[in-house]
Amino acid sequence: MENNSSSSNPFLIPGAIVVAGALIAGAVVYSIRGSGGVPAPRQPAAAAVADSAGSGAIGNLEDDDPMLGSPDAPVAVVEFSDFQCPFCRRLYGDTLPLLKEKYVKTGKVKFIYRDFPLTSIHSLAEKYAEAGECADEQGKFWLMHDKIFDEQDVLGQGTITDFTTSDIKRWARGIGLEGAKFDECLDSGKYAEEVAQDLRDGQNAGVQGTPATFVNGRLISGAVPISVFEQAIEGELAKAK
């Protein structure tokens, strides 16, 4: 009966293939050219790695942005991220802890954070990015980085628009930043150009959405499983031997 049903309906098998393809596609990013902020599905995670050599921007990817790990680590993992992007939050919560434990703490990877605020769909993305820079000025970038993403989790999944700069300033005091100095920095837009430079460098390197993570210059798009990062990192470590 199953064979007969298949042969009598020429659309059954192609339809199944389409459904299977939809289920396989896993790597998701927020696109800079998205429609209304709806996340755009990408190719399966295994195909989410692309060589961006030749873009002309690889030499600028590390810049002088906040870093975890040893400067001498053989593998540089550079993330272009938007603090208001739910998929960036997923990478922060699900993937980064594993990367830190297995590779950063062991001296194999240096992890560098760069800003890529999608201001057309995320109203606070720019100020979040500047807040990180202002916190970095006081030596506490990673505390602010973690605090912003943790606070986003309070409101659950989706695009977050319910916070204000007053909330950011309150968080700054909560993590021990000098409040008046932080407020002045944030209100003045002191680091707006630094954030803009990160955005330009990302665009020049082929970034179209967030999160976009480079492993020694190879682009991984989306909040993909840790196994995708492990494969890319292990490949680079093998080259370094």
N, C-alpha and C positions, 0 to 999 in steps of 0.2 A: 504493500500500500504506500509506503513512504517513497519508494522508487517511482511508482506510477504518479504520485502527486507531484514529484519533482519534475518528471518529464512532461507532464501535462500543463505545467505552469512555468513558462520560460523566465518569469520575473522572480521566482522564488530564490534561486541561488544567488543571483546578483544582489537581491535585496538583503540576503543574509550577510553577504560580504560587506555591504555598506554599513550594516548594524555593527558587525564585528570591528570594522575600521573605526567607527565612532567610539566604541568601548576602549580600543587600544590607545587612542590618542590621549596622552597624559600630561605632557609638559605645557603649562599655561603661563602666559605672561600678560601684563597690562600693556597694551600697545599705545605708542605715542600717536598712532593714527587710528585708534579705536573709535567706535561709534558709541558715544554716550558713556564711555567708561566700561562697556561690556567686555569682559576678558575674552581674548581671541585664542581659540585652540590652536596649538602648534602640532608638529609631527610627534610621533612616539618618542619617549624619552631617549631611546637608544640613538635616535637620529637628531637629537637636539644639540649636538656638538658640531661647531663649524670652525674652520680655520680662518681667522681674520687677519692673517699675515698679509702684508701688502696694502693694508688700509692707510698706512702713513701715520697712524696714531699709536701703534703698539709701544713705541718708546716712551710715550707720555702716560701710559695706563697707571703706573704706580704713583706718580706725582709725589706730593708730600702729605698725603692724606692719612687719617688715623689707621694704625696698623696693630695687629695682634701677632705675636711670635717674633722669631729672630730675623733681623734684617738679612742675615746670611743664609736663610733657608733656601734650598734649591728650587722650590716651587712657589710662585707667586699666584695667589688666588685673589682676584680683584673683582669686587661686587659693585655694580652700579644699581642703586636701590632708591626707592621712594618710601619714606616713612609711613605714608598713608595707603600704600598698596597692600591689600590683604595677602597677596601671594609672596610679597617680600616678608611679611610677618610670618608666613608659613615657613619660609626658608630659615628665618631667625629662630623659630621655635623648634622645628623638626630636624633641620640639617646642620646648622652652625654648631650646636653643642657637640655633635658627633665629629665634625671636622676638627673642632678645637681639641677634643680628647685624643683622637687618633693621630692627627697630623701636626697641629700647631704646637701642642705641649711637647711633642717629641722632636721639635726642631726641623721638621720636614717641610712645613708650609708656613708662609707668612700670609695673613689674611688682611686685605686692605679694603676699606669701605669708601666708596665715592658716591656723590649725590647725583640723582637723576630724577628730579621732581617733575611729575606729570601735571603741571599746573592747570591744564585745560579741563581736567576731570577731578583733581584733588585740590580743594581750596586752601588747605593748610600745608601742602607739600613743601612749598618754598620756605615758609617760616620754620617748619620742622627741621629742614636742612640747615638753615641759618642757626637754629638753636644748637644743633650738633656742633657746628663750628665754634659758636660762643662757649660751649661747654669745653671744647677741646682747648680753647685759650686758657682755661683754668685747669687743664690736665685731667678732665673728667668726661671725655667724649663717650667712652664706652658705657659709663653709668647713664648718661643721657640717652644714648642709643637703646640700651635695654629698657629704660623707663618708658620711652615713647612707645615701643612695640608692646610692652606689657600693658600699658594703659589702653592701647588699641584693642587688646584682647578682651578688656572689660566689656566692650560694646559688641563683641562677637564678630561674625564674618560680614564682609561687604565693605563698601567705601565709607570711610568715617568722615563725618562733617560736623560732629556735635561738639568738638573742642574749640577753644579759642586761645589766643596768645596769653591770656591771663592764666589759663590752665598750664601752659608751658612754663610760665614763670613760677607757678606754684610747684611744679615738679622739680624745677631747678633748685629751689630752696630745700625741697625734700631730699635731694641727693647730695646736699652739702655745698652747693655753689654759693659764691658771694652774690647775694641777690641784686644789689644795686648795680654792680658791675655787669652782671648778666643782663639785666633789664636794659641798661644803656646800650649794650652791644646788640641785643636783639632789635630794639626800637630803631636804632640808627641804620640798620641794613648794612652793617660793617662788612659782612662776609657775603653779600649778594653776588659780587663778582666772582668770588671763589666758587660759589655754587654754580654760577653760570659757566665757569671754565670746566668744571666737572661735566656738566651737561654737554658742552661742545666736544670735549674729548670723547665722551661716550658715543655721541652721534657720529663723529669721525671714525670711530672704531667699528661702527655698524650696529650700535645698540638702537633698537626700535621700541623697546618696552622694558618693563621691570618684573622680576629681577633678571639682570643680565650679568653673568659671572664669567670672567676670563681665567682660565688655568694656563699659565705661561703663554698667554696670547690666544688661546683657543676658547671660543665663545660657547657657553652653555646657556641656553635661553630657558627661563621659567623656573618654577619651584619643583625641580625634578628630584627623584629619589636619591638618597645618599650614594647608592651604587653607581650612579652616573658620574658623580664627582670622584668616587674611589677609582673607577676605571681610568679617568683622565689623569688623576694625580699619580697613580701607580705607573702609568705610562711615562710620565715626565720623570719620575724618580728613577725608572729603569734607564732612561737616557743619561741621567746625571752620574751614573755609576762608572 
